[in-house]
């Protein structure tokens, strides 16, 4: 038994595109050397999956995480926006642990929550089923960014 990490981009029409983890890593490290011109100026939904493997074959989806990526007019990933969203998600998750009990509970700083919510989404039941089918190898989808480079 083992686990595999998969990433998909979801088009506006709910078409799924598998993105190589190495391609996403390159995009994070230096977005100017790894552009996706077809996504220029768009906000794109993504889903990250952890898939359980049995005898090296996908057996079950054990975790799904949903995010929204923003691309600039040249197709570069907006790293600054992604970092702000991820930091806000972490802060929202940790807020109850580090809550100031002496603080006035009627006043809520919701700024971080709005930033975090702007970076996430929830799939419909049909799309969630389609993601499962692709992740478990029952259906195929197009691959995106396997060897792409460009400045």
C-alpha positions as CSV (number, residue, x, y, z in Angstrom):
1,X,0.0,0.0,0.0
2,X,1.1,3.6,-0.7
3,X,-0.2,7.0,-1.6
4,X,0.0,9.2,-4.7
5,X,-0.4,12.9,-4.9
6,X,-2.4,14.2,-7.9
7,X,-3.3,17.7,-9.0
8,X,-6.0,18.8,-11.5
9,X,-7.0,22.1,-13.0
10,X,-10.8,22.5,-13.6
11,X,-11.9,24.6,-16.6
12,X,-14.9,26.8,-16.5
13,X,-16.9,24.0,-18.2
14,X,-15.8,21.5,-15.5
15,X,-13.3,19.8,-17.8
16,X,-10.5,18.3,-15.8
17,X,-6.8,18.6,-16.8
18,X,-4.2,16.6,-14.9
19,X,-1.1,18.7,-14.0
20,X,2.2,17.1,-13.3
21,X,3.4,17.8,-9.8
22,X,6.8,18.7,-11.2
23,X,5.3,21.3,-13.5
24,X,3.4,22.8,-10.6
25,X,6.6,22.9,-8.5
26,X,8.4,24.7,-11.3
27,X,5.5,27.2,-11.5
28,X,5.8,27.9,-7.8
29,X,9.6,28.2,-7.8
30,X,9.8,30.6,-10.8
31,X,6.5,31.4,-12.4
32,X,8.2,33.5,-15.1
33,X,9.9,30.4,-16.6
34,X,6.8,28.3,-16.5
35,X,3.8,30.0,-18.1
36,X,0.5,28.7,-19.2
37,X,-0.6,31.3,-21.9
38,X,-3.9,29.6,-22.3
39,X,-4.8,30.6,-18.7
40,X,-3.6,34.2,-19.0
41,X,-5.8,36.6,-17.0
42,X,-7.9,33.8,-15.5
43,X,-8.7,32.5,-12.1
44,X,-8.7,28.7,-12.3
45,X,-10.0,26.1,-9.9
46,X,-7.7,23.4,-8.8
47,X,-8.1,20.2,-6.8
48,X,-5.2,18.4,-5.0
49,X,-5.8,14.7,-4.2
50,X,-4.2,12.1,-2.1
51,X,-5.0,8.7,-3.6
52,X,-4.4,5.4,-1.8
53,X,-2.6,2.8,-3.9
54,X,-2.9,-0.9,-3.6
55,X,-0.4,-2.9,-5.6
56,X,0.5,0.4,-7.2
57,X,-3.0,0.9,-8.5
58,X,-5.4,3.7,-7.3
59,X,-7.9,2.2,-4.8
60,X,-9.5,5.2,-3.0
61,X,-9.3,9.0,-2.8
62,X,-8.5,9.7,0.8
63,X,-8.2,13.5,0.7
64,X,-9.3,16.4,-1.5
65,X,-8.3,20.0,-1.2
66,X,-9.7,22.8,-3.4
67,X,-8.0,26.1,-4.3
68,X,-8.2,28.9,-6.9
69,X,-5.1,30.0,-8.8
70,X,-4.9,33.4,-10.4
71,X,-2.8,33.9,-13.6
72,X,-1.5,37.2,-14.9
73,X,-1.9,38.5,-18.4
74,X,1.1,36.5,-19.6
75,X,0.0,33.2,-18.0
76,X,2.3,33.4,-15.0
77,X,0.9,32.1,-11.7
78,X,0.3,35.0,-9.3
79,X,2.5,33.7,-6.4
80,X,1.8,36.7,-4.2
81,X,-1.9,36.1,-4.3
82,X,-1.5,32.4,-3.6
83,X,0.7,33.0,-0.6
84,X,-1.8,35.5,0.9
85,X,-4.6,33.0,0.5
86,X,-2.5,30.1,2.0
87,X,-1.4,32.3,4.9
88,X,-5.0,33.4,5.5
89,X,-6.1,29.7,5.5
90,X,-3.5,28.8,8.0
91,X,-4.4,31.8,10.2
92,X,-8.1,30.9,10.1
93,X,-7.3,27.3,11.1
94,X,-5.1,28.4,14.0
95,X,-7.2,31.3,15.2
96,X,-9.2,29.2,17.7
97,X,-6.0,27.8,19.3
98,X,-4.5,31.3,19.8
99,X,-7.7,33.2,20.6
100,X,-7.3,36.1,22.9
101,X,-9.8,35.5,25.7
102,X,-9.5,39.0,27.0
103,X,-10.6,40.4,23.7
104,X,-14.1,41.8,23.0
105,X,-15.9,38.8,21.3
106,X,-18.4,41.2,19.5
107,X,-15.6,42.5,17.3
108,X,-14.4,40.1,14.6
109,X,-11.6,40.6,12.2
110,X,-12.9,38.8,9.2
111,X,-10.3,40.1,6.7
112,X,-8.3,36.9,6.7
113,X,-11.4,34.8,6.3
114,X,-12.4,36.7,3.2
115,X,-9.0,36.3,1.7
116,X,-9.0,32.6,2.5
117,X,-12.5,32.1,1.0
118,X,-11.4,33.7,-2.2
119,X,-8.8,31.0,-2.6
120,X,-11.1,28.0,-2.2
121,X,-14.2,26.4,-3.7
122,X,-16.5,23.5,-3.4
123,X,-17.4,21.1,-6.3
124,X,-20.8,20.0,-7.2
125,X,-21.7,16.4,-6.5
126,X,-21.3,15.6,-10.2
127,X,-17.9,17.2,-10.5
128,X,-16.7,15.4,-7.3
129,X,-17.8,12.1,-8.8
130,X,-15.9,13.0,-12.1
131,X,-12.8,13.8,-10.1
132,X,-13.0,10.5,-8.3
133,X,-13.4,8.6,-11.6
134,X,-10.4,10.3,-13.1
135,X,-8.3,9.9,-10.0
136,X,-9.1,6.2,-9.7
137,X,-8.2,5.6,-13.4
138,X,-11.8,4.8,-14.5
139,X,-11.8,7.8,-16.9
140,X,-9.0,9.7,-18.6
141,X,-8.4,13.4,-18.9
142,X,-5.9,15.6,-20.7
143,X,-2.5,16.4,-19.2
144,X,-1.3,20.0,-18.8
145,X,2.2,21.2,-18.4
146,X,4.1,18.0,-18.5
147,X,7.1,19.5,-20.3
148,X,6.1,23.1,-21.0
149,X,8.6,25.9,-20.6
150,X,8.5,29.5,-21.8
151,X,9.5,33.0,-20.9
